[in-house]
């Protein structure tokens, strides 16, 4: 009978340690409270581990990351296109035959796009660092 009750199931983590024989002796209130505290700590640790695992694998976090990267790429492309358009428009308005204004517009748009990406990424890293510091306290 004892063999049937012993298992690797998490609901009975201290069964093998506490009850080795068929007869269960009364050990008093202090021992009972100690077992209860151990069990509460064990369950709390298990719940934390399960919560962390679920939090890491949530589809929301991966879709949020994907959307963040897509928006970064879109902002970079938009900045380059705006710079290109402004360079082209400057060439058309001034009547200048060389492509230099267009090239300068592309370079300025690229610089602006990369600076914007850098700013957004550093802000996200700072927020993540603050979250980690806040959760570790």
Number of C-alpha atoms within 10 A of each C-alpha: 6 12 6 6 11 15 13 10 8 10 10 12 16 14 14 14 7 10 13 11 9 8 7 9 8 8 8 8 9 9 11 12 11 11 14 12 12 14 16 12 12 15 15 12 12 13 12 12 12 12 12 11 11 11 12 12 11 10 11 11 12 12 11 11 12 12 12 15 14 12 13 19 15 13 17 21 16 15 22 22 17 18 25 22 16 19 23 19 15 16 17 13 9 9 9 11 9 9 12 14 21 20 15 16 24 22 16 19 24 21 16 17 24 19 13 15 18 13 11 14 15 11 12 13 11 12 12 12 12 12 11 11 10 9 8 7 5
